[in-house]
Amino acid sequence: MQIRRVITGGCSFSANLADPSWIYRLEEKVRSIYPDITFRHTGFNSQGQELIQKKISLALVEELQNYNSDEILVLPMWSGTERKTFYIDNKLLVQEIAEQWPKKKLLGASQFSNLKNLFENIGKITCPDTGITVEYNKDGGWYVCNYTCRDSELAELFFNSMETIIGFATYSLENIIFLQNLCKISGVKIYHSFFRSYVYEDFAHNKDHLNLKYLYSMLDHDMIISTTGIYEYLKQKESNKIEKSMNVFSHIVEDLSKYSNKEYFEIDNMHPSTKGSQKWVDEVLFPKLQEKGIF
């Protein structure tokens, strides 16, 4: 066992601010056995593959200044295919987007952060209907948007540009392959997991399309912890799906009010609770890493 530093990344399921997250359950378990191993968590709410990749890549390059490649382990939990990120440093456009939020369905994430999840010139916008307040960097940064929650005219324009899953799946898989190959050429071990099963399925079901075929051929399945998402693993029973109005991404929307087995989830019935995260770590993630000879 040579690992000394673990880098994690993901969306709200893997967020550095979310105590129930699997990242803390794994850290507790690993450090109880190997107290000298340290962790660096890069996860942040609502982000998709682009920022997960970029933040882990930055962390990896920095950590390689202090650790040998065989001492580092990278564990991304990939997020939704339907998420898109833009880097915007035009202050007028940043403010224009922020001023649209009270009139839109807010994503509810902090916006325009940098690659270390930091803000420098903080502004706040509150939606009067919901009371949701979004903090954002007035000077610009990474703008996160979502097909299912279009909180600006820019987001509307982008998401209306595609009528199929192909473009979204291509952007998503490109970032997964980039990080995987960066780790490979750096001699660093990486093991992928997914917050929901549809993420991998979006690639696998379209693997023969010209845009995806060459990317999918590079995906190293030996580096995948499980193609079943943590959400589906914990849910254990299918809930009813809503097949209305979501067009391309109708397959990801569910009626959570009819969901059972809530003991493994937070009050929103979506994010794993401490108990759920512990179950995932104990039954899936840690045993797989042991099987691979990591711990």
Secondary structure, 3 states (H helix, E strand, C coil): CCCCEEEEECCHHHECCCCCCHHHHHHHHHHHHCCCCEEEECECCCCCHHHHHHHHHHHHHHHCCCCCHHHEEEEEEECCCCEEEEEECCHHHHHHHHHHHHHCCCCCCCECECCCCCCCCEEEEECCCCCCEEEEECCCEEEEEECCECCCHHHHHHHCCCCCCHHHHHHHHHHHHHHHHHHHHHCCEECEEECCHHHHHHHHCCCCCHHHHHHHHHCCHHHECCCCCHHHHHHCCCCCECCCCCHHHHHHCECHHHCCCHHHECCCCCCECHHHHHHHHHHHHHHHHHHCCCC
